[in-house]
């Protein structure tokens, strides 16, 4: 149980860190937006502490991502894959409808 708890803290932290980095946002900017210290963000990202619900809500709001992007524990993915998936989601959200349709067709062929 204790190992699972530590893994979930690290998983949440890695997800937040990956989304933040993919958006080229510093820990300092995220901390300022969430009205917490840089150390608090660092501790969350390193899996030292869980974010409070209020902080998690503020992090999601600032990073413009749904809570499910951070809390989805349905798969055990590598750090590299998690980073690639997060980058893909970020890129997809920036596409126009017509470009998204083309991207979807390409992915379906793969």
N, CA, C and O atoms as a GROMACS GRO file, in nm:
protein
  440
    1UNK      N    1   0.083  -0.120   0.000
    1UNK     CA    2   0.000   0.000   0.000
    1UNK      C    3   0.086   0.125   0.000
    1UNK      O    4   0.060   0.219  -0.075
    2UNK      N    5   0.189   0.127   0.084
    2UNK     CA    6   0.277   0.244   0.094
    2UNK      C    7   0.349   0.268  -0.038
    2UNK      O    8   0.365   0.382  -0.081
    3UNK      N    9   0.394   0.160  -0.103
    3UNK     CA   10   0.462   0.172  -0.232
    3UNK      C   11   0.367   0.230  -0.336
    3UNK      O   12   0.406   0.316  -0.415
    4UNK      N   13   0.243   0.184  -0.336
    4UNK     CA   14   0.144   0.235  -0.431
    4UNK      C   15   0.120   0.383  -0.410
    4UNK      O   16   0.106   0.459  -0.506
    5UNK      N   17   0.114   0.425  -0.284
    5UNK     CA   18   0.091   0.566  -0.252
    5UNK      C   19   0.207   0.650  -0.305
    5UNK      O   20   0.185   0.756  -0.364
    6UNK      N   21   0.330   0.604  -0.284
    6UNK     CA   22   0.447   0.677  -0.333
    6UNK      C   23   0.447   0.683  -0.485
    6UNK      O   24   0.482   0.786  -0.544
    7UNK      N   25   0.410   0.573  -0.550
    7UNK     CA   26   0.406   0.571  -0.696
    7UNK      C   27   0.302   0.668  -0.748
    7UNK      O   28   0.326   0.734  -0.850
    8UNK      N   29   0.187   0.678  -0.681
    8UNK     CA   30   0.084   0.769  -0.730
    8UNK      C   31   0.128   0.914  -0.714
    8UNK      O   32   0.096   0.998  -0.798
    9UNK      N   33   0.201   0.946  -0.606
    9UNK     CA   34   0.254   1.082  -0.590
    9UNK      C   35   0.351   1.114  -0.704
    9UNK      O   36   0.348   1.223  -0.761
   10UNK      N   37   0.437   1.019  -0.734
   10UNK     CA   38   0.534   1.040  -0.842
   10UNK      C   39   0.465   1.051  -0.977
   10UNK      O   40   0.503   1.133  -1.061
   11UNK      N   41   0.364   0.969  -0.998
   11UNK     CA   42   0.289   0.970  -1.124
   11UNK      C   43   0.221   1.105  -1.145
   11UNK      O   44   0.230   1.164  -1.253
   12UNK      N   45   0.153   1.154  -1.042
   12UNK     CA   46   0.087   1.285  -1.052
   12UNK      C   47   0.190   1.394  -1.079
   12UNK      O   48   0.170   1.480  -1.164
   13UNK      N   49   0.300   1.389  -1.006
   13UNK     CA   50   0.406   1.488  -1.025
   13UNK      C   51   0.464   1.485  -1.165
   13UNK      O   52   0.487   1.590  -1.226
   14UNK      N   53   0.488   1.365  -1.217
   14UNK     CA   54   0.542   1.352  -1.353
   14UNK      C   55   0.444   1.406  -1.457
   14UNK      O   56   0.485   1.469  -1.554
   15UNK      N   57   0.316   1.380  -1.437
   15UNK     CA   58   0.217   1.430  -1.532
   15UNK      C   59   0.214   1.583  -1.532
   15UNK      O   60   0.211   1.645  -1.638
   16UNK      N   61   0.215   1.642  -1.414
   16UNK     CA   62   0.213   1.788  -1.404
   16UNK      C   63   0.340   1.845  -1.468
   16UNK      O   64   0.333   1.940  -1.547
   17UNK      N   65   0.453   1.786  -1.435
   17UNK     CA   66   0.580   1.834  -1.489
   17UNK      C   67   0.583   1.824  -1.642
   17UNK      O   68   0.628   1.916  -1.710
   18UNK      N   69   0.537   1.713  -1.695
   18UNK     CA   70   0.537   1.692  -1.839
   18UNK      C   71   0.448   1.794  -1.911
   18UNK      O   72   0.489   1.852  -2.012
   19UNK      N   73   0.329   1.815  -1.859
   19UNK     CA   74   0.238   1.912  -1.921
   19UNK      C   75   0.298   2.052  -1.913
   19UNK      O   76   0.294   2.128  -2.010
   20UNK      N   77   0.353   2.086  -1.797
   20UNK     CA   78   0.412   2.219  -1.778
   20UNK      C   79   0.529   2.241  -1.875
   20UNK      O   80   0.538   2.344  -1.941
   21UNK      N   81   0.618   2.144  -1.883
   21UNK     CA   82   0.735   2.158  -1.971
   21UNK      C   83   0.696   2.165  -2.118
   21UNK      O   84   0.754   2.242  -2.195
   22UNK      N   85   0.598   2.085  -2.157
   22UNK     CA   86   0.554   2.087  -2.297
   22UNK      C   87   0.495   2.221  -2.336
   22UNK      O   88   0.497   2.259  -2.453
   23UNK      N   89   0.443   2.294  -2.238
   23UNK     CA   90   0.390   2.427  -2.264
   23UNK      C   91   0.495   2.536  -2.241
   23UNK      O   92   0.466   2.655  -2.249
   24UNK      N   93   0.617   2.492  -2.211
   24UNK     CA   94   0.730   2.583  -2.189
   24UNK      C   95   0.700   2.685  -2.077
   24UNK      O   96   0.729   2.804  -2.089
   25UNK      N   97   0.642   2.634  -1.970
   25UNK     CA   98   0.610   2.715  -1.854
   25UNK      C   99   0.707   2.678  -1.743
   25UNK      O  100   0.730   2.560  -1.717
   26UNK      N  101   0.764   2.777  -1.678
   26UNK     CA  102   0.857   2.750  -1.570
   26UNK      C  103   0.782   2.716  -1.441
   26UNK      O  104   0.664   2.746  -1.426
   27UNK      N  105   0.854   2.652  -1.351
   27UNK     CA  106   0.796   2.625  -1.219
   27UNK      C  107   0.761   2.757  -1.151
   27UNK      O  108   0.661   2.766  -1.080
   28UNK      N  109   0.842   2.857  -1.173
   28UNK     CA  110   0.820   2.987  -1.112
   28UNK      C  111   0.688   3.049  -1.159
   28UNK      O  112   0.612   3.100  -1.078
   29UNK      N  113   0.662   3.043  -1.289
   29UNK     CA  114   0.537   3.097  -1.344
   29UNK      C  115   0.416   3.019  -1.291
   29UNK      O  116   0.314   3.078  -1.255
   30UNK      N  117   0.429   2.887  -1.287
   30UNK     CA  118   0.319   2.805  -1.237
   30UNK      C  119   0.294   2.834  -1.089
   30UNK      O  120   0.179   2.846  -1.046
   31UNK      N  121   0.401   2.846  -1.012
   31UNK     CA  122   0.388   2.876  -0.870
   31UNK      C  123   0.320   3.010  -0.848
   31UNK      O  124   0.232   3.024  -0.763
   32UNK      N  125   0.360   3.108  -0.926
   32UNK     CA  126   0.301   3.242  -0.914
   32UNK      C  127   0.152   3.238  -0.947
   32UNK      O  128   0.070   3.297  -0.876
   33UNK      N  129   0.117   3.169  -1.054
   33UNK     CA  130  -0.023   3.160  -1.095
   33UNK      C  131  -0.109   3.088  -0.991
   33UNK      O  132  -0.226   3.119  -0.974
   34UNK      N  133  -0.049   2.992  -0.922
   34UNK     CA  134  -0.122   2.913  -0.822
   34UNK      C  135  -0.107   2.969  -0.681
   34UNK      O  136  -0.163   2.916  -0.585
   35UNK      N  137  -0.032   3.077  -0.670
   35UNK     CA  138  -0.008   3.142  -0.541
   35UNK      C  139   0.051   3.047  -0.438
   35UNK      O  140   0.008   3.041  -0.323
   36UNK      N  141   0.152   2.972  -0.484
   36UNK     CA  142   0.230   2.884  -0.395
   36UNK      C  143   0.378   2.909  -0.422
   36UNK      O  144   0.412   2.980  -0.517
   37UNK      N  145   0.464   2.851  -0.342
   37UNK     CA  146   0.607   2.868  -0.362
   37UNK      C  147   0.658   2.778  -0.474
   37UNK      O  148   0.595   2.679  -0.509
   38UNK      N  149   0.773   2.815  -0.529
   38UNK     CA  150   0.838   2.732  -0.630
   38UNK      C  151   0.873   2.597  -0.566
   38UNK      O  152   0.864   2.492  -0.631
   39UNK      N  153   0.912   2.601  -0.441
   39UNK     CA  154   0.945   2.477  -0.369
   39UNK      C  155   0.823   2.384  -0.362
   39UNK      O  156   0.838   2.262  -0.374
   40UNK      N  157   0.704   2.439  -0.343
   40UNK     CA  158   0.583   2.357  -0.339
   40UNK      C  159   0.560   2.288  -0.474
   40UNK      O  160   0.528   2.169  -0.478
   41UNK      N  161   0.577   2.361  -0.582
   41UNK     CA  162   0.561   2.302  -0.716
   41UNK      C  163   0.668   2.195  -0.738
   41UNK      O  164   0.639   2.086  -0.789
   42UNK      N  165   0.791   2.225  -0.701
   42UNK     CA  166   0.900   2.129  -0.714
   42UNK      C  167   0.870   2.001  -0.636
   42UNK      O  168   0.890   1.891  -0.687
   43UNK      N  169   0.822   2.016  -0.514
   43UNK     CA  170   0.790   1.899  -0.431
   43UNK      C  171   0.677   1.816  -0.491
   43UNK      O  172   0.679   1.693  -0.483
   44UNK      N  173   0.580   1.882  -0.550
   44UNK     CA  174   0.471   1.811  -0.616
   44UNK      C  175   0.525   1.734  -0.736
   44UNK      O  176   0.496   1.616  -0.753
   45UNK      N  177   0.603   1.801  -0.820
   45UNK     CA  178   0.654   1.738  -0.943
   45UNK      C  179   0.750   1.624  -0.914
   45UNK      O  180   0.758   1.529  -0.992
   46UNK      N  181   0.823   1.631  -0.804
   46UNK     CA  182   0.917   1.524  -0.768
   46UNK      C  183   0.850   1.412  -0.690
   46UNK      O  184   0.914   1.312  -0.656
   47UNK      N  185   0.720   1.427  -0.663
   47UNK     CA  186   0.649   1.323  -0.592
   47UNK      C  187   0.673   1.322  -0.443
   47UNK      O  188   0.648   1.222  -0.376
   48UNK      N  189   0.723   1.434  -0.390
   48UNK     CA  190   0.746   1.445  -0.246
   48UNK      C  191   0.613   1.467  -0.174
   48UNK      O  192   0.588   1.408  -0.069
   49UNK      N  193   0.529   1.553  -0.231
   49UNK     CA  194   0.399   1.585  -0.174
   49UNK      C  195   0.289   1.574  -0.279
   49UNK      O  196   0.312   1.595  -0.398
   50UNK      N  197   0.169   1.541  -0.232
   50UNK     CA  198   0.051   1.552  -0.316
   50UNK      C  199   0.011   1.698  -0.323
   50UNK      O  200   0.030   1.772  -0.226
   51UNK      N  201  -0.044   1.742  -0.435
   51UNK     CA  202  -0.101   1.878  -0.436
   51UNK      C  203  -0.234   1.875  -0.362
   51UNK      O  204  -0.306   1.775  -0.365
   52UNK      N  205  -0.268   1.984  -0.296
   52UNK     CA  206  -0.402   1.994  -0.238
   52UNK      C  207  -0.502   1.999  -0.352
   52UNK      O  208  -0.465   2.026  -0.467
   53UNK      N  209  -0.628   1.974  -0.322
   53UNK     CA  210  -0.729   1.981  -0.427
   53UNK      C  211  -0.734   2.121  -0.487
   53UNK      O  212  -0.745   2.136  -0.609
   54UNK      N  213  -0.725   2.222  -0.402
   54UNK     CA  214  -0.727   2.361  -0.450
   54UNK      C  215  -0.609   2.388  -0.543
   54UNK      O  216  -0.625   2.450  -0.648
   55UNK      N  217  -0.489   2.342  -0.504
   55UNK     CA  218  -0.371   2.362  -0.589
   55UNK      C  219  -0.384   2.284  -0.719
   55UNK      O  220  -0.347   2.335  -0.826
   56UNK      N  221  -0.436   2.163  -0.711
   56UNK     CA  222  -0.455   2.083  -0.832
   56UNK      C  223  -0.551   2.152  -0.928
   56UNK      O  224  -0.529   2.154  -1.049
   57UNK      N  225  -0.658   2.206  -0.873
   57UNK     CA  226  -0.755   2.280  -0.955
   57UNK      C  227  -0.688   2.401  -1.021
   57UNK      O  228  -0.710   2.427  -1.139
   58UNK      N  229  -0.608   2.475  -0.946
   58UNK     CA  230  -0.538   2.591  -1.001
   58UNK      C  231  -0.434   2.552  -1.105
   58UNK      O  232  -0.418   2.621  -1.205
   59UNK      N  233  -0.364   2.443  -1.081
   59UNK     CA  234  -0.264   2.395  -1.177
   59UNK      C  235  -0.333   2.360  -1.308
   59UNK      O  236  -0.288   2.400  -1.415
   60UNK      N  237  -0.442   2.286  -1.300
   60UNK     CA  238  -0.516   2.247  -1.422
   60UNK      C  239  -0.568   2.370  -1.495
   60UNK      O  240  -0.562   2.377  -1.618
   61UNK      N  241  -0.620   2.464  -1.421
   61UNK     CA  242  -0.674   2.586  -1.482
   61UNK      C  243  -0.562   2.661  -1.556
   61UNK      O  244  -0.579   2.702  -1.670
   62UNK      N  245  -0.447   2.678  -1.490
   62UNK     CA  246  -0.338   2.753  -1.551
   62UNK      C  247  -0.278   2.679  -1.670
   62UNK      O  248  -0.241   2.741  -1.770
   63UNK      N  249  -0.267   2.546  -1.660
   63UNK     CA  250  -0.210   2.468  -1.770
   63UNK      C  251  -0.314   2.435  -1.878
   63UNK      O  252  -0.283   2.374  -1.980
   64UNK      N  253  -0.438   2.478  -1.852
   64UNK     CA  254  -0.547   2.455  -1.948
   64UNK      C  255  -0.560   2.306  -1.983
   64UNK      O  256  -0.566   2.269  -2.101
   65UNK      N  257  -0.564   2.224  -1.880
   65UNK     CA  258  -0.579   2.080  -1.903
   65UNK      C  259  -0.685   2.025  -1.809
   65UNK      O  260  -0.700   2.074  -1.697
   66UNK      N  261  -0.759   1.925  -1.853
   66UNK     CA  262  -0.858   1.865  -1.764
   66UNK      C  263  -0.789   1.786  -1.653
   66UNK      O  264  -0.678   1.736  -1.670
   67UNK      N  265  -0.855   1.775  -1.542
   67UNK     CA  266  -0.803   1.700  -1.428
   67UNK      C  267  -0.770   1.556  -1.467
   67UNK      O  268  -0.675   1.498  -1.414
   68UNK      N  269  -0.846   1.500  -1.558
   68UNK     CA  270  -0.824   1.361  -1.600
   68UNK      C  271  -0.687   1.342  -1.666
   68UNK      O  272  -0.632   1.232  -1.660
   69UNK      N  273  -0.631   1.448  -1.727
   69UNK     CA  274  -0.497   1.436  -1.786
   69UNK      C  275  -0.392   1.409  -1.679
   69UNK      O  276  -0.289   1.348  -1.708
   70UNK      N  277  -0.418   1.453  -1.558
   70UNK     CA  278  -0.322   1.435  -1.448
   70UNK      C  279  -0.353   1.311  -1.366
   70UNK      O  280  -0.261   1.244  -1.318
   71UNK      N  281  -0.480   1.279  -1.348
   71UNK     CA  282  -0.518   1.172  -1.256
   71UNK      C  283  -0.554   1.040  -1.321
   71UNK      O  284  -0.601   0.950  -1.252
   72UNK      N  285  -0.534   1.024  -1.450
   72UNK     CA  286  -0.569   0.901  -1.519
   72UNK      C  287  -0.465   0.793  -1.487
   72UNK      O  288  -0.353   0.796  -1.539
   73UNK      N  289  -0.502   0.699  -1.402
   73UNK     CA  290  -0.413   0.591  -1.361
   73UNK      C  291  -0.445   0.460  -1.432
   73UNK      O  292  -0.408   0.353  -1.384
   74UNK      N  293  -0.511   0.466  -1.545
   74UNK     CA  294  -0.556   0.344  -1.610
   74UNK      C  295  -0.443   0.266  -1.676
   74UNK      O  296  -0.460   0.148  -1.707
   75UNK      N  297  -0.331   0.330  -1.696
   75UNK     CA  298  -0.221   0.257  -1.758
   75UNK      C  299  -0.090   0.288  -1.686
   75UNK      O  300  -0.076   0.391  -1.620
   76UNK      N  301   0.003   0.198  -1.700
   76UNK     CA  302   0.135   0.213  -1.640
   76UNK      C  303   0.232   0.246  -1.753
   76UNK      O  304   0.293   0.156  -1.810
   77UNK      N  305   0.246   0.372  -1.786
   77UNK     CA  306   0.326   0.412  -1.900
   77UNK      C  307   0.463   0.460  -1.857
   77UNK      O  308   0.483   0.505  -1.744
   78UNK      N  309   0.558   0.450  -1.948
   78UNK     CA  310   0.692   0.499  -1.919
   78UNK      C  311   0.692   0.651  -1.922
   78UNK      O  312   0.601   0.714  -1.974
   79UNK      N  313   0.795   0.707  -1.864
   79UNK     CA  314   0.809   0.853  -1.862
   79UNK      C  315   0.818   0.907  -2.005
   79UNK      O  316   0.762   1.012  -2.035
   80UNK      N  317   0.889   0.835  -2.092
   80UNK     CA  318   0.904   0.878  -2.232
   80UNK      C  319   0.768   0.878  -2.302
   80UNK      O  320   0.734   0.973  -2.372
   81UNK      N  321   0.691   0.771  -2.283
   81UNK     CA  322   0.560   0.764  -2.349
   81UNK      C  323   0.465   0.870  -2.294
   81UNK      O  324   0.391   0.933  -2.369
   82UNK      N  325   0.468   0.889  -2.163
   82UNK     CA  326   0.384   0.992  -2.101
   82UNK      C  327   0.415   1.128  -2.161
   82UNK      O  328   0.324   1.205  -2.191
   83UNK      N  329   0.543   1.157  -2.178
   83UNK     CA  330   0.584   1.284  -2.236
   83UNK      C  331   0.536   1.296  -2.380
   83UNK      O  332   0.487   1.402  -2.420
   84UNK      N  333   0.549   1.189  -2.458
   84UNK     CA  334   0.503   1.193  -2.597
   84UNK      C  335   0.352   1.212  -2.606
   84UNK      O  336   0.304   1.288  -2.690
   85UNK      N  337   0.276   1.142  -2.521
   85UNK     CA  338   0.131   1.156  -2.522
   85UNK      C  339   0.089   1.298  -2.484
   85UNK      O  340  -0.002   1.355  -2.544
   86UNK      N  341   0.156   1.353  -2.385
   86UNK     CA  342   0.123   1.489  -2.342
   86UNK      C  343   0.154   1.590  -2.452
   86UNK      O  344   0.076   1.681  -2.477
   87UNK      N  345   0.268   1.573  -2.518
   87UNK     CA  346   0.304   1.663  -2.628
   87UNK      C  347   0.202   1.650  -2.741
   87UNK      O  348   0.165   1.750  -2.803
   88UNK      N  349   0.157   1.528  -2.768
   88UNK     CA  350   0.058   1.505  -2.874
   88UNK      C  351  -0.073   1.574  -2.842
   88UNK      O  352  -0.132   1.640  -2.928
   89UNK      N  353  -0.118   1.560  -2.719
   89UNK     CA  354  -0.244   1.624  -2.678
   89UNK      C  355  -0.234   1.775  -2.690
   89UNK      O  356  -0.327   1.841  -2.737
   90UNK      N  357  -0.121   1.830  -2.646
   90UNK     CA  358  -0.100   1.975  -2.655
   90UNK      C  359  -0.104   2.020  -2.800
   90UNK      O  360  -0.167   2.122  -2.832
   91UNK      N  361  -0.038   1.946  -2.889
   91UNK     CA  362  -0.036   1.981  -3.032
   91UNK      C  363  -0.176   1.970  -3.093
   91UNK      O  364  -0.216   2.055  -3.172
   92UNK      N  365  -0.248   1.865  -3.057
   92UNK     CA  366  -0.382   1.844  -3.111
   92UNK      C  367  -0.476   1.957  -3.074
   92UNK      O  368  -0.555   2.003  -3.156
   93UNK      N  369  -0.466   2.003  -2.951
   93UNK     CA  370  -0.555   2.111  -2.905
   93UNK      C  371  -0.531   2.242  -2.979
   93UNK      O  372  -0.617   2.330  -2.979
   94UNK      N  373  -0.415   2.255  -3.042
   94UNK     CA  374  -0.383   2.378  -3.114
   94UNK      C  375  -0.421   2.372  -3.262
   94UNK      O  376  -0.410   2.472  -3.333
   95UNK      N  377  -0.465   2.256  -3.309
   95UNK     CA  378  -0.499   2.240  -3.450
   95UNK      C  379  -0.637   2.297  -3.482
   95UNK      O  380  -0.728   2.295  -3.399
   96UNK      N  381  -0.650   2.348  -3.604
   96UNK     CA  382  -0.782   2.387  -3.652
   96UNK      C  383  -0.861   2.259  -3.678
   96UNK      O  384  -0.804   2.150  -3.683
   97UNK      N  385  -0.992   2.271  -3.695
   97UNK     CA  386  -1.075   2.154  -3.721
   97UNK      C  387  -1.031   2.079  -3.846
   97UNK      O  388  -1.027   1.956  -3.848
   98UNK      N  389  -0.997   2.154  -3.951
   98UNK     CA  390  -0.958   2.088  -4.076
   98UNK      C  391  -0.824   2.015  -4.062
   98UNK      O  392  -0.808   1.905  -4.115
   99UNK      N  393  -0.730   2.075  -3.992
   99UNK     CA  394  -0.600   2.009  -3.972
   99UNK      C  395  -0.614   1.889  -3.878
   99UNK      O  396  -0.544   1.789  -3.894
  100UNK      N  397  -0.703   1.899  -3.781
  100UNK     CA  398  -0.727   1.786  -3.691
  100UNK      C  399  -0.785   1.668  -3.768
  100UNK      O  400  -0.749   1.553  -3.743
  101UNK      N  401  -0.873   1.697  -3.862
  101UNK     CA  402  -0.931   1.591  -3.944
  101UNK      C  403  -0.822   1.521  -4.026
  101UNK      O  404  -0.822   1.398  -4.036
  102UNK      N  405  -0.729   1.597  -4.085
  102UNK     CA  406  -0.618   1.539  -4.161
  102UNK      C  407  -0.530   1.455  -4.070
  102UNK      O  408  -0.491   1.344  -4.106
  103UNK      N  409  -0.498   1.508  -3.951
  103UNK     CA  410  -0.413   1.435  -3.856
  103UNK      C  411  -0.478   1.304  -3.815
  103UNK      O  412  -0.411   1.201  -3.803
  104UNK      N  413  -0.608   1.306  -3.792
  104UNK     CA  414  -0.679   1.185  -3.754
  104UNK      C  415  -0.673   1.080  -3.864
  104UNK      O  416  -0.654   0.962  -3.837
  105UNK      N  417  -0.689   1.123  -3.987
  105UNK     CA  418  -0.680   1.028  -4.101
  105UNK      C  419  -0.542   0.965  -4.108
  105UNK      O  420  -0.529   0.845  -4.132
  106UNK      N  421  -0.438   1.045  -4.087
  106UNK     CA  422  -0.301   0.993  -4.089
  106UNK      C  423  -0.282   0.890  -3.976
  106UNK      O  424  -0.226   0.783  -3.998
  107UNK      N  425  -0.328   0.923  -3.858
  107UNK     CA  426  -0.314   0.830  -3.744
  107UNK      C  427  -0.388   0.699  -3.768
  107UNK      O  428  -0.340   0.592  -3.730
  108UNK      N  429  -0.504   0.708  -3.830
  108UNK     CA  430  -0.582   0.586  -3.856
  108UNK      C  431  -0.511   0.495  -3.955
  108UNK      O  432  -0.529   0.374  -3.950
  109UNK      N  433  -0.431   0.551  -4.045
  109UNK     CA  434  -0.357   0.471  -4.142
  109UNK      C  435  -0.242   0.398  -4.073
  109UNK      O  436  -0.208   0.286  -4.110
  110UNK      N  437  -0.184   0.463  -3.972
  110UNK     CA  438  -0.073   0.401  -3.900
  110UNK      C  439  -0.124   0.282  -3.821
  110UNK      O  440  -0.046   0.215  -3.753
   0.00000   0.00000   0.00000
